[in-house]
């Protein structure tokens, strides 16, 4: 140990030496060929006089800052290392370091010392319009510690374009080269720091946070930059608290208390971002510990590595501290420098002398008490120390208080200046102070490249050095708090890099703490903003039908493609709609197909029966085998057309099914219409009606014309507005594949035309409904047409109101009903006679039936004619009809008496009439 004597003229240890003259103002100095200035806040505050009025006197400072003191030592170490190397080839660097006391006023006074002419006997700044050839006391300045101070000093130094390289001022505004043309820094700007903070907040799932900052330029600009980044990343600031920039402010403690109250009150805010200086944080945390506040504290680069704060008693009860510190390099040589610091002279270093005096009073205390003693040592205690006690030098105390990021950036600032000087001194004798001017050094500094830990670093266009951040985590190890590096933040890529899985687990463990205004909305939900002005305060509501969300905390739900997809409420994805159609495997389709198949079998069976009984009167009376075959073939096609209504609709099926049904049904009705005309013609006794029916009865032309008209209708339909496959989206969760008729008008015309033919057929058949009872085909045709009409009348409203995959089934049903009705009414009575009434299916029986019916019809006609003649002659004729017995009646022994005429035998008249009628009817049929 080396013993130091405390000078007797010491007044106080926590108060800096009083400024008696200009030389007393310098904190540390060393001569050299080229002088570099230094501005560091070695003390935390400048004392303010209580006298009134206030006089323009530079006051003393208080509150020795070990960490900033180490930065001054880092600058001295870097300059000494350069002077002992061959970097500048014999040119030595000197320094003048001043204490700004974290006060702009004091910093401006210090900066004024840099501006006078080199080796001038007076500390006076010359006014010039052009400082191009002006050689000031210093060629460059390292500092200041705080952005607010750097802003003021930089504006002053810009008058002579003296380069200023700061190792700690990170305010984003300092990147503005218009306002701060001579400012550089060896750290990134707050833009990268605030972006890193918001990235950490977002990845940890926090969006409801508080911010505390100092009410100065540095705090306000940092808060503004963070606010922009937070807004971009949907992070809401629950409250902002601004603390006075100076500890001497009378409202400081009140505002600290208010900030703590706000933190305690906002129970949902568990993350606090702090942009403050170390001594502000120290005061805040002591109050927070008293109130048992437990939060996550996100530290800015100003205090993230502050050992003074991490050693506060009970700091572990405060919660978790996560901070961002400047990326450090190899500082082993500086640590060695500190171990030999006790050998350094103190004549030109007031900061070192003050530190030695502090140790003389507080050195006997342990680490935590030593920190407090240095900050709180009173003047009386120092006066009691007469300097006789030996100094206890604590080798590890300074090393323990190192903040590697700040030390590294300070050394880097000195080396950047030195390399710039080297560039200028290649062709100049730099031992001469007038060899170059500060503005020339400024230009060289813009393009300088420094090798740092094997990497080339340089200033960008904004005067910043882009480097990474260390993400620091305060962890309790063996009962005390250690500041560990948890990750590295790459400012270029915007991501975190972890050295190992253990550190990544520490990072992920932060997510366990919730700091949200509202609960996270799960997938399937969306945020609904409430009455709060903050977008982070919301309600989680389910996504409505046909909407989904597949991420947490979505502002809105995505809409499904309603045509092909659907989603229920609270859905995380869209589901493809089920495609429905009347498939072959559907039970109802199978039932309908069985009915159609039975119809086909029935048609074929009737065809076989009629073929085997080709020469019987029933078959011949049905129009012959050709007509029957045509009608049965029509029925066959109609049954077959139902197949095209089933399974996946295609263009071919849609066009074929209606055309096939329409033409086949028209052909069937046309043939039946001819039969109706033929029957009516055969059994009609009205001469006028017979003449009309003879004109109408043209079988082949009638069938061809009626069917041809339907063919034309269907052809035009298929050409101009053909049916097509349509996707029906009327059902929310399904797609109905169906055939759209193309033109409802054409579809209606086709059906209307069939209905017209059926109605005409019905009229003709109805008129012949009183045919012989044993064979009354017209009556059955009438029933068939009635079934057709009923089926299709019911079909229209059902078809119009039905939708879905069973719509084709409705058409199949009405087709089957109408087809079965006409088929059964037309052919089954004949088949019944052929199979079960064979005795009536003979020529004699058939002639007898016709003869009996014709006789009755002829008698009626004769009576009607006699009645008409008697009425026209006005003779009042009477007719007596007497049949003596049933046999006489059968033999025609009926007598007719006509007035004024001889008695006539009715037998002769009726026999002749009957024979004539029978011949005509048989020939007709």
Helices and strands as residue ranges (DSSP letters): G 23-25, E 28-30, E 34-40, E 43-46, E 61-64, H 66-83, E 93-99, H 104-115, E 140-142, H 147-157, E 163-166, G 172-175, E 183-185, H 190-203, E 208-214, H 217-232, E 236-243, H 252-265, E 271-275, H 278-290, E 295-299, H 307-310, G 315-318, E 319-326, H 332-339, G 341-343, H 350-362, H 367-376, H 379-384, H 395-400, H 404-424, G 433-435, H 438-446, E 449-452, E 455-458, E 469-477, E 480-490, E 495-497, H 501-509, G 510-512, E 525-529, E 538-542, E 547-548, E 558-559, E 565-566, E 575-576, E 578-580, H 587-612, H 617-621, H 624-641, G 642-645, H 651-682, H 687-696, H 699-720, E 724-728, E 734-740, H 744-767, H 777-801, H 807-823, I 824-828, H 829-836, G 838-840, H 843-873, H 886-891, E 895-896, E 904-905, H 906-924
